[in-house]
Amino acid sequence: MQTTMKDTYAYYKTAFAGLPMPFAFVDLDRLDRNIAAIAQAAGHKKVRIASKSIRCPEIMRRILASSPVYQGIMCYTADEAAMLIREGFDDLLLGYPQWQPDRIAELVRSVGEGRSITFMVDCAEHVQHLERIAAEQGIVVPLCLDVDMSADYPGLHFGVWRSPLASWEQVRPVAELIIASPWLKLDGIMGYEAQIAGLGDQVPGKPLKNSVIRWLKKRSIAEVAKRRREVVEGLEAIGASEELRFVNAGGTGSMDSSRLEACVTEITAGSGFYSPGLFDAYSGFRYEPAAGYAVEIVRRPRPDIVTCMGGGYTASGAVGIEKQAQVYLPEGLELLPLEGAGEVQTPLRVKRGLSLSLGDPVFFRHAKAGELCERFLQLVAVSNGQVVGEYVTYRGMGACFV
Ligand SMILES: Cc1ncc(COP(=O)(O)O)c(C=O)c1O
């Protein structure tokens, strides 16, 4: 049983003793608790796994095998989908529109062979492009409509810029194009409320900003539910809902609100499984840090500073301090603002009383979930104090999609 941070450091240090650093790891005991907690948080909805936040087939298999709540994958590129098909996964939803005709055609052929692959669209051009490819192949292709869930307030776009379809009036003509085509089928609708699911509202040292975000989120939750309901009702009214297989919502950070929407059939979740640094900053839930990486202390430039080999894996998105990797274990180490976590060297200030030797590991957590796997060939799996496996990451498979 891991109790204090000190215990956890000793636990990982012993379990991973002798492994060459750097390495990335996944704590299977914590991961399993997160998997169970996320299944619970989904209420009566299914959960589709966001592969971008996992990037390791073995982990996705583990999640899918854990409970019937988990169903299908939201993947991010056509090449990734093709790889997942080869790996034996099915029920793939491409979370983002794809354009490259040869890649799409390859997947369409897989649809023809009985695989369940759904393509994301948000405009007539997407629909016509896919229709051309579907017709060329003579195969009926399932599509999902991405409905924008952001909110426009005076002076503030609360959410992300993705789909131009933000109302039933805007969705309708695109839905009608799909329904009218003999080569297309409206399989699902998706709305990703990033301003709720992907935005922390308990960021340390930002009390005012946090309370504004919490207020905006509350307001936005009601608007999102209304917009999604109107789109589903609109589709029902034009007879397009009969074929609809799913209504997908949210992400890890919106499970509490997404599960309350009657029309939603499934919620996407990915980040919560590893629970990286940015996911400590939500007021409504907390999962356990289940993944990280170890770097080795190789020098001591001053008695109160140790320097590690490597360590600088910064997360994508708007640049800010929160995208920096977090020094996790042992407690009492601090990144230096002028250097941060470096490309080859990472100096850390050591709290008085903490004794560390050359060769000791320092464990970090990435700010985001799946990006960790772009830096390492495998995740060393630990359970019950033992290394129990090495799970190859996308990078380890030689795969690099975006
Ligand atoms: C379309 C879409 N759905 C869902 C998610 C949620 O994923 P996660 O649970 O990893 O935050 C994302 C994340 O960016 C996304 O882009």
The ligand as an SDF file (V2000), in Angstrom:
LIG
                    3D

 16 16  0  0  0  0  0  0  0  0999 V2000
  -12.7420   15.4310  -29.7060 C   0  0  0  0  0  0  0  0  0  0  0  0
  -12.2630   15.1400  -28.3380 C   0  0  0  0  0  0  0  0  0  0  0  0
  -13.0340   14.4240  -27.5240 N   0  0  0  0  0  0  0  0  0  0  0  0
  -12.6470   14.1410  -26.2720 C   0  0  0  0  0  0  0  0  0  0  0  0
  -11.4380   14.5760  -25.7610 C   0  0  0  0  0  0  0  0  0  0  0  0
  -11.1040   14.2820  -24.3270 C   0  0  0  0  0  0  0  0  0  0  0  0
   -9.9850   13.5780  -24.0780 O   0  0  0  0  0  0  0  0  0  0  0  0
   -9.3630   13.4910  -22.6240 P   0  0  0  0  0  0  0  0  0  0  0  0
  -10.2450   12.6270  -21.8100 O   0  0  0  0  0  0  0  0  0  0  0  0
   -8.0340   12.8970  -22.8710 O   0  0  0  0  0  0  0  0  0  0  0  0
   -9.2820   14.8680  -22.0550 O   0  0  0  0  0  0  0  0  0  0  0  0
  -10.6100   15.3410  -26.5840 C   0  0  0  0  0  0  0  0  0  0  0  0
   -9.3310   15.8620  -26.0760 C   0  0  0  0  0  0  0  0  0  0  0  0
   -8.6780   16.7240  -26.6020 O   0  0  0  0  0  0  0  0  0  0  0  0
  -11.0210   15.6250  -27.9070 C   0  0  0  0  0  0  0  0  0  0  0  0
  -10.2510   16.3640  -28.7510 O   0  0  0  0  0  0  0  0  0  0  0  0
  1  2  1  0
  2  3  1  0
  2 15  2  0
  3  4  2  0
  4  5  1  0
  5  6  1  0
  5 12  2  0
  6  7  1  0
  7  8  1  0
  8  9  2  0
  8 10  1  0
  8 11  1  0
 12 13  1  0
 12 15  1  0
 13 14  2  0
 15 16  1  0
M  END
$$$$
